[in-house]
Amino acid sequence: MEAIPMNIGHSTLPHMRVSALLKGNMIELDLASLEGQWGILCCLPKLEFCDAVFLNQFRRAVHKQGALLLGMQHPVHPVLASHLPTTKILSIPLLTDSAQCLGQALGLWSKPPLNQCQTFIFDPKGVIRERRIHLFNWHGMTLLLGMLKQCQDFSPQPPQEHIDNSVTANFIFA
């Protein structure tokens, strides 16, 4: 299958259910349940212990800005990923994409360059507002916070920090 070209500002997160690892446990996440809140989906080049600690710290900064942080390794098989001890400390959902359906819908590279992330910022309607390729370090990730703020400031809708009836908000903000 070929990647579908994305049209920033018009393309939305695909409505599909994906497996995700959260604190070492496999969960099912319906991407449609993310609507109603701002978010950052960061497609990670690797996930080692220090990366998990870094992402946990970054999640707090993203949360203060009223958004969710999700990670994804593309592609990764969920059975192999569930054995990674690193995922037990990770406090953000790590989406798995063994069938590469989500990666193709987002137009991801099959093999990202070393230490570079492909990141998407989505608005409360699920519309992709930014797509960036950046280094996976504090400087690169901090630039994302500025982009998120700019998207929120120039959005026709006010950002919503949470959805009371969303199961997603309960475990992501825990």
Secondary structure as GFF3:
##gff-version 3
##sequence-region A 1 174
A	DSSP	beta_strand	17	22	.	.	.	ID=ss1
A	DSSP	beta_strand	25	30	.	.	.	ID=ss2
A	DSSP	three_ten_helix	31	34	.	.	.	ID=ss3
A	DSSP	beta_strand	38	44	.	.	.	ID=ss4
A	DSSP	alpha_helix	49	64	.	.	.	ID=ss5
A	DSSP	beta_strand	67	73	.	.	.	ID=ss6
A	DSSP	alpha_helix	78	81	.	.	.	ID=ss7
A	DSSP	three_ten_helix	85	88	.	.	.	ID=ss8
A	DSSP	beta_strand	94	96	.	.	.	ID=ss9
A	DSSP	alpha_helix	101	106	.	.	.	ID=ss10
A	DSSP	beta_strand	116	122	.	.	.	ID=ss11
A	DSSP	beta_strand	128	135	.	.	.	ID=ss12
A	DSSP	alpha_helix	138	153	.	.	.	ID=ss13
A	DSSP	alpha_helix	167	172	.	.	.	ID=ss14
###
